Amino acid sequence: MKHTLALLCLLALALAGRAQHQLPNPGFELWDGGVTSEPTHWNSFASSDGTFSSLADSPHHYRRNGGRPGSDGSHYLTIYTTSILGIKANGNMTTGRIHAGSMSASSSDNFNYTQRSNASHCQPFSGTPDSLYVWVSFYASSASAQAQVSAILHGDNDFRAPNQENRPDLYCGKAQARFTRTTGSPTEPHWQLLKVPFLYDGQSDPRYLLVNLTTNATPGGGSANDSLSIDDIRFVYSAWLNDILVDGRPIDGFRKGRTDYTVHVDEPRLLADPNLFVVPEARDASVAIDRQPLDDTSSLVTLTVTAEDTHTVRTYRLTLTTGHPAGASRLDIPSPTSHPQPLSFFPNPASGRITVRAAADVSLLDCSGRRLQHFKPQNSEFTIDLSGLPAGTYLLHSQGLTRTLVKHR
């Protein structure tokens, strides 16, 4: 028996064949010309617009040869802060366009934006990555200075950053990281890998991606000659599972990074039809389920998880048995005589209210671990109304125990 389950995001799977999943020229190997030309598919002050673009078009970046240690590339990008007429201009590189509209660095007339009317200054993108990985080496004269890497997935609009970063009606999701210097010497790079999760808290469908790199998160902040080197930008798509339920009950001892399980089941019918429910970490992953009988007392279930990019694949294996082999897990089924479980709830999946049984405070979290609500129940059993939450995967946490909850529309 083999079938494919499209889980939690059918629309994303329908678009997967034509979605773009990685940036062009993510390692800055391709350049339009010499060492101070623009990297192909990237834009600097040299191609800015706005009233003061002519004052800002001097180079704030250059191509570094030799490649980052550990990389198979030959080049990487360095951007740096300059001083123009006594005004500091941060190093700035974008997939969109820089608009230099004011001599005041903090003015809202200065921004990076997607210019949909110009193919050189916009990046169409309909994938929904789970994380942004990027290698950086940052030098600043001040130990408190913060560089910034930002990727904003937005709708069919000329999105402006930072002006519209608090407009969830215009964007879909963001991955943003600020970080202090990684090296105390401008001539001795020290590379670090940033792993930045995407937070999908916007209301727009994904249509374009605006990536911005800057030597200082504060416009006009930092000092002249602060420099940020960047290499090998990669979007990561998850093929992990957050939970596996057999006949509606979680497997005891399940961990995301563990992929092989032997599970004892009490009812022989579950060997032929285990009534599996799987919860991917990413809402737009798909899961193919294949069951093969092994003998009269056991069967093998293979779960093949394919991420949205269709290239990232992970395989989980469940050996279901009515016997009692050494090391077999049991289903998380409390017996009538056992002590109450510290956290349980039903129904799951749910669309409205759920009933929660807990011996202590309970937190409702999103998949990134951010706490959405906290409950201090007066009784061991209480209800939570989920109707105001968007569909997706959530977590309930109490006394060190975390359970996965799926919210349907």
PyMOL commands that set and color helices and strands:
alter all, ss='L'
color gray80, all
select helices_A, chain A and resi 10-15+45-47+53-56+119-121+269-272
alter helices_A, ss='H'
color red, helices_A
select strands_A, chain A and resi 2-6+61-65+75-80+82-84+87-89+92-94+97-100+110-113+131-139+147-154+160-161+171-179+192-197+208-214+227-236+241-246+249-250+260-264+276-280+286-295+298-306+313-321+329-330+343-346+353-358+362-366+371-375+381-385+392-398+401-407
alter strands_A, ss='S'
color yellow, strands_A
deselect
rebuild
show_as cartoon
